[in-house]
Amino acid sequence: MYTLTDVTKTYSQSKRQVVALSDVTLEIPDGQLVAIQGPTGGGKSTLLQMLGALDRPTSGSVQLGADSLSKQHDGRLAKIRAKEIGFVFQGFNLIPTLTAQENVETALAPLRVGAAERKRRAAEALASVGLADRGNHLPSELSGGQQQRVAIARALVKDPEVLLADEPTGNLDEETRDEIMDLLEGLWRDRGLTVVIVTHDTAVAKRAQRRLHIKHGQVREVA
């Protein structure tokens, strides 16, 4: 699925160069559930941006299937993000004035899916995360765990190959965290998705098939 070869990413900050990733070489096979841990500023978010086609490396290559994410033009990267990659964030990122159903439908807008088909697929996605009866509710009418379920449904509605989750349980209590991880693990097994989770929570990371630790821009395997 992913092949990263000698990936380095540097930023200019206050007239100095900051190395966010340093010669990272990594493979993530199709259908793997991976957790990435590490200290704040260690490179986790930068690595996730590379995997999500949100940024390009300063040097090295990032390959997603047959696509070289480091060489594609912006238009092609936007299409890859819109169709092949689902994103889930710590802050849910739901539009407060839209219902759960409408929030899920927004993921299909770039794909030019017709209105009736958008509604059907959004309803199916909500049902798959246990919210079949919450489609008409606004985010403010839902609990934190329910809002994250809506966000997961939004990521899944376009039937992506990859699900990237950035601290998906960071705003949740332990019980709700475990429920969300049960959901993500079940979706991973049922759909054969490639799932990459960035987390500070060791309890979350231990549920992954594979654990990586990133510090000072360098990645190592966790036994």
N, C-alpha and C positions, 0 to 999 in steps of 0.2 A: 504493500500500500504506500508507505512513505519510505523514501531513502534520502537521508541527509549526508552530504559528503563535504568534510572540511568547512563547515559553515561557521563563519565569523561575522558578527554584527557589532559595529562601533557607532557611537553617537558623539557629537560634539556638545559639550556641556561646560559653560563658563570657561571657554577658551582651552579646554582640555579634552582629550579623547577618552571616552568611557567604553570599555569592552564589555558588551552585554552577553555575547556568546563567543567562545574561543575554540575554533577548530573542532566543532562538534560533528562527529560521524556516528550515524544512528540509523537503524532500520526498525520500522514498526510494521509487522506483517498484517495482512488483511484479516479482519475479524478479531484483533487482539484488544483486550481491555487493559489500559496502561494508566498508572498513576504517576504524576510528577510532583515531587516535593522539593523543598529547599528554602533557604532563608529569603527574607524580603530583599529584593535587589540582586538576587543570585542569577536571574536570567529566565525564570519560569514563564513570565508573561511574554517576554521576547520570543522564546521558543514556541509558545502557543500561537503568537502572531505569524510566525513563519509557517507553521502547520496549517493555519487558517487562511493563507494567501492574503494576509492583511499587510505584510511588509516583505521586503526582499533582503537577502543577506548582503553584507558589504563584499564578501567573497565566499566562494563555495557554491554548492547547488542543493536545492530542495526539490525533490521529485515526488509527485502524487500520482501514482499509477503511471500513465503515459505522458502526463503533463509536467513540464519543468516549470515550477512556480517561480523560480528565480529569473526566468527568461521571458515569460509571457508578458504581453502588453496589458495595460490596465483593464481594457475592455474584456479580454479573455479571463483575467483574474476575477473580475466581477461576476462573470457567468459561472465560473467554478464555485465561487462562494455561494451564489444564489441557488445552485442546483445540487452540488455534491457535498457541501459541508453544512452541518447544523451547529449552531452556537447556543450555549447555555451559560448565563452569567450569574454571579453572586447576587446582583441587584435586581434580578428578574427582567428589568427593562421592558415592562409592559406599558402600553399607551393607556393612561388612566381614563380617557374619555371613551374608549372602545370596550365592548364586552369581551369576555373570554373567547367566544367564537370569532369575533372580528379580529382580535389580536392574533389568533392562529392563522386566519386568512391572509394577514399581511405578508406572510412568508411566501405566498403563492403569487402575489402581485407581479414581481419581476419576471415570473415564468409565463405570464399572459394566459393564465388559466381562467376559463369562463366563470361567471358568477355562480351558476348552479353547481358546477364541479368544485369550486372553492368551498362552498358551504358543505357539500357532501364530505369532502376530504377533511375539512376542519372538524366536523362532527365526529368522524371516525377517529381522528387523532386525539380529540378530547376523551372519547370513550376508552381509548387505549391506555390513557393515564388515569382512568378512574373518575373522570369528571363529565360524564355524559349528561348529567343533570345540572351543570353549572355554566352552560354555554351563554346564557343571557345575563350573567352576573358581571358587574364591573370589577376591576381588580380590588377596589376599596372594599368590596363586599366578600372578599375571599381571604382566607388565612394565608400566612407566609408559605406554608407547604403547598397549598392549593395554587398560589400564584406561581410557584416554581414548577408545578405540574403543567400549568398553562404554557409556561416558557418552554418546557420540554416538548409539549405537543406542537408548539410553533416550530421548534427545531426539526421535528420528525415529519411534519405534514408534507414536506417536499420529497420525502423518501431519500434522504442523503446516504452517501456511502460512509461518511465519517461524522461522528458527534464529538465536538470539542467543548468541554465544560470547565469554566474558570471559577473555582471555589463554589461549586453549585450548592453546597450545604453550609456555606459560611455564615449565613444570616438565620440559620434554623437551630432550634433546640435539638438535643440528642435524639429524642424519640422521632421527631420529624426528619432529622438527618438520616436515621436508619430507614425510614419509610421511603425517602427519596432514593437512597442507595439501593434498596430492594427493587424499586421501579427501574432504575437505570440498569441494574444487573439483569433484570428480567428482559428488558428491551434488547440489551446486548445479546443475550442468549437466543431470544426468539427471532431476532431480525438479522443476526450475523453482522452487526455493525462493528466498525472499528471505533473504539471509544477511548478518548484521551482526557483524563481528569487532572487538572492542577488543583492541589489541595495542601493546606497546612495540617490537616487532621489525619493523624496516623491511623485512626480507626477506619477512616474512609480508604486510605491508601492500601491497607492490609486486605481489602476486599478485591483488589485488582489482581489480574493474572500476572502482571509484571509491574515492578516498581523501579522508578528512576529517581535519582537525586541530582539536583543541579546546584552548583555553588561556584561563584566567581566565573560563571559562564561555561563551566565544564560539567559534562554529564557522566555519571557512573551508574552502574546497575546496583540495586539493593538486593542482597541475597534473601 
